[in-house]
Amino acid sequence: MCRRKVRGNVHKWPILYAILQIMNGQTRASLKPGMTVLIVLKQDQATGKLTKGIVKDILTKSPTHPHGIKVRLESGAVGRVKEIVS
């Protein structure tokens, strides 16, 4: 018997899980330059402090990332997206 380690009820709600990935910045396809997002900077990872800004460049090349897609804001700040505001 194959036993997979599954976090939470992900296996019961695959569509809901996919929607949550899009909304929380884990999916590259959901981000476009010009969008307003909340990111966590590298130096703020311990505290979880969020920085709001407008996406200038998408730096992560893979389609998804468990910690959030890395972006550069118009201000020049670089961090991982934690939430898409608009």
C-alpha positions as CSV (number, residue, x, y, z in Angstrom):
1,M,0.0,0.0,0.0
2,C,1.4,3.4,-1.0
3,R,1.3,6.1,1.7
4,R,1.7,9.6,0.7
5,K,2.3,12.5,3.1
6,V,-0.4,15.0,2.3
7,R,-0.7,18.4,4.0
8,G,-4.2,19.0,5.4
9,N,-7.1,18.2,3.2
10,V,-5.4,19.0,-0.1
11,H,-6.3,15.6,-1.6
12,K,-10.0,16.1,-0.8
13,W,-10.2,19.6,-2.3
14,P,-7.8,19.8,-5.3
15,I,-9.7,22.7,-7.0
16,L,-9.8,24.7,-3.9
17,Y,-6.1,24.1,-3.3
18,A,-5.3,25.3,-6.8
19,I,-7.4,28.5,-6.3
20,L,-5.5,29.2,-3.0
21,Q,-2.2,28.8,-4.8
22,I,-3.2,31.4,-7.3
23,M,-4.5,33.9,-4.7
24,N,-1.4,33.6,-2.4
25,G,1.2,34.1,-5.1
26,Q,2.5,30.6,-5.5
27,T,1.6,30.4,-9.2
28,R,3.6,32.4,-11.8
29,A,0.7,32.5,-14.3
30,S,-1.4,34.5,-11.8
31,L,1.1,37.4,-11.7
32,K,1.6,40.1,-14.2
33,P,3.7,43.3,-14.2
34,G,1.6,46.2,-12.9
35,M,-0.2,44.1,-10.3
36,T,-0.3,45.3,-6.7
37,V,1.1,42.6,-4.3
38,L,2.3,42.1,-0.8
39,I,5.8,40.5,-0.6
40,V,8.1,39.4,2.2
41,L,11.7,40.7,1.8
42,K,14.6,38.4,2.6
43,Q,15.6,40.4,5.7
44,D,12.0,40.3,6.9
45,Q,11.4,36.5,6.6
46,A,11.9,36.0,10.3
47,T,9.3,38.6,11.3
48,G,7.0,38.1,8.3
49,K,6.7,41.8,7.7
50,L,5.0,42.5,4.4
51,T,5.9,45.2,1.8
52,K,3.2,46.5,-0.6
53,G,4.2,47.4,-4.1
54,I,3.6,47.1,-7.8
55,V,5.3,44.2,-9.7
56,K,8.0,45.3,-12.2
57,D,9.6,42.0,-13.0
58,I,8.8,38.3,-12.3
59,L,12.1,36.7,-11.3
60,T,11.1,33.0,-10.6
61,K,11.3,30.9,-13.8
62,S,9.4,27.9,-12.6
63,P,5.5,27.8,-12.9
64,T,5.0,27.4,-9.1
65,H,7.0,27.9,-5.9
66,P,5.9,26.7,-2.4
67,H,7.2,29.9,-0.7
68,G,5.8,32.3,-3.3
69,I,7.0,33.6,-6.7
70,K,10.0,36.0,-6.5
71,V,9.3,39.4,-7.9
72,R,11.0,42.8,-8.2
73,L,8.8,45.8,-7.4
74,E,8.9,49.2,-9.1
75,S,10.6,50.5,-5.9
76,G,13.5,48.0,-6.6
77,A,12.6,45.7,-3.6
78,V,12.9,42.0,-4.3
79,G,10.9,39.4,-2.4
80,R,8.4,36.5,-2.5
81,V,4.7,37.2,-3.1
82,K,2.5,36.3,-0.1
83,E,-0.7,37.9,-1.4
84,I,-2.1,39.5,-4.5
85,V,-3.9,42.7,-3.7
86,S,-5.2,43.5,-7.2
